[in-house]
Amino acid sequence: MKRRAFIRKTGLGVSAGLVSSSFLASCTAKGAGDTLVTSQKIAIVGAGAAGLYAATLLPGQEVTIFEATEKPGGRIRALKGFADFDLEAGSEEIKGKNSIWYDWVSSFNLSFVDNKGSQNYYTLDTILRKEADLATNTDFQAINDFINQATIYNGADRTVLTHLQQSRVPPRVYHVVNAALGNENGTSQNKISIKGLAEANQTASAGKDVFRLAGRTFNSVLEERCKAELLKVKYNTPIQRVVYDTMGVVLFDAAGIRYQFDKVIMTVPVSLYQNDDIIFSPPLPQTKVDAFKKIGMGAGMKIIMSFSRAFWPADTDSIFGRGVVPKYVVASRGRSTTNFILSATVMGDPVTALGTRPATIIPSILADLDSIFGRNAASTTLLKYQIIDWSQEPYTKGAYSYPIVGGGLAANRELAQPLLSRLFFAGEATHFGGHAGTVHGAMESARRAVEEVLRPG
Ligand SMILES: Cc1cc2nc3c(=O)[nH]c(=O)nc-3n(C[C@H](O)[C@H](O)[C@H](O)COP(=O)(O)OP(=O)(O)OC[C@H]3O[C@@H](n4cnc5c(N)ncnc54)[C@H](O)[C@@H]3O)c2cc1C
């Protein structure tokens, strides 16, 4: 089953409520202790896939990109120096060929990891089984039937788990459904809406093929494609306040510096709106507030582990575990013959339970792998590990958006609505065509926002 090709209160003193254009006008004057930067016409907040791609679509415009961190890429990030090849700390798969992201990566003539001859392995009962050997396994058939039905589900809105509990899938294999429909979509099966998943699946158009890059990282591709745009990025500049009216938009950064623009495209993760990390004056309309409350974005982390030998079968692509990790990927396959690396992506409740002590997951992972492979295979061969906890990243606060019960594409669409033809919204969670939660979804949302920005009137 493929995944659906699948801010801080500043206390700066402007109260909520309508801000008159005279306020905006006053922002061009230098205030006590403030630095004045009267700036270009269009600002983009966030230098991730959406922000950088939006900038490429605005040639001839004066563009400034504000990025809170010291690097571009957002959730497309490389982990360098850990192994004899660079790893993906965030997004690692291109989900579908019919997408601008696939086109960008392909334009470099890079090689993808060859899937031919590789296998997914599943822990059913207590043993590890090859997917190729599971054609007649009744548990596996029940899982596949459930997942196939889930993609076209049109009944009452409920979580995947609630629906699962009313199915003929035996509880002993719920972990596989969680891996495919929960974890793969950025959360746990007790949180995600089956109706929302089906709606996204039926609307998505990118295709089902999945690609991993063999020789380079996604971040290096993004940086090379966006060389000119990177020159427009102001790093370490988190935007904390957005003041907008029919005349324009004023942004305030964390240092209290203000910048004035004709139009602004916001591309920050939905979690920042949910946490009130950016103050809007006037406040965002209730419809938009309701919308972002109806979009899920939960905890998520990647654990990258290096072992002294490959204790998994040589043809392994992925291992669907029964413990704390729903799915392990052999990240070194097709990339190194001397380093043996497993990458584990864990989303939702298990990550929330770890709180601020993410490393406590390591003993559980080793116990899980030891029980699958026997002879303390993992605990005696672990050389080192690296945890990238996206939930603890102050400018991401989670993994990626997913549909919750009562939400769905209507919520993504509402989040995307521009305000006063001045303030525009892009970023993966604003994609309302079934590609939310993906890189290509982020890029397509940027294209939509730029079309809105350039629309006359
Ligand atoms: C572990 C993990 C695995 C994933 N796997 C895949 C995958 O295999 N395939 C796939 O397609 N997608 C995957 N995704 C999802 C994909 O990475 C995202 O959907 C996509 O990168 C989001 O791009 P974006 O531009 O919308 O947001 P982001 O990449 O989050 O960019 C937003 C930018 O805004 C900045 N920012 C935030 N707040 C402020 C502020 N106040 N002021 C200024 N800047 C700010 C952030 O620092 C960030 O750089 C994965 C994500 C994670 C976390």
The ligand as an ORCA input file, in Angstrom:
! r2SCAN-3c Opt
* xyz 0 1
  C       9.656     12.628      8.785
  C       8.945     13.118      7.538
  C       8.846     12.287      6.445
  C       8.188     12.716      5.270
  N       8.147     11.894      4.186
  C       7.629     12.354      3.013
  C       7.755     11.608      1.827
  O       8.341     10.531      1.822
  N       7.230     12.131      0.681
  C       6.592     13.332      0.652
  O       6.153     13.766     -0.426
  N       6.479     14.069      1.770
  C       6.995     13.621      2.942
  N       6.926     14.395      4.060
  C       6.143     15.635      4.026
  C       6.907     16.755      3.288
  O       8.222     16.822      3.769
  C       6.152     18.070      3.530
  O       4.803     17.926      3.128
  C       6.746     19.237      2.710
  O       8.157     19.222      2.723
  C       6.184     20.516      3.306
  O       6.675     21.644      2.598
  P       6.132     23.102      3.023
  O       6.877     24.083      2.227
  O       4.655     23.099      2.978
  O       6.487     23.220      4.586
  P       7.919     23.232      5.294
  O       8.849     22.353      4.577
  O       7.658     22.940      6.730
  O       8.439     24.728      5.109
  C       7.944     25.762      5.914
  C       9.119     26.658      6.275
  O       8.602     27.741      7.044
  C       9.552     28.044      8.052
  N       8.836     28.777      9.100
  C       7.996     28.296     10.035
  N       7.544     29.284     10.817
  C       8.088     30.428     10.348
  C       8.001     31.791     10.743
  N       7.242     32.161     11.776
  N       8.717     32.711     10.037
  C       9.496     32.338      8.986
  N       9.634     31.052      8.586
  C       8.924     30.112      9.254
  C      10.063     26.690      8.480
  O      11.305     26.794      9.172
  C      10.160     25.968      7.146
  O      11.434     26.122      6.567
  C       7.607     14.002      5.232
  C       7.713     14.850      6.337
  C       8.374     14.422      7.485
  C       8.498     15.357      8.677
*
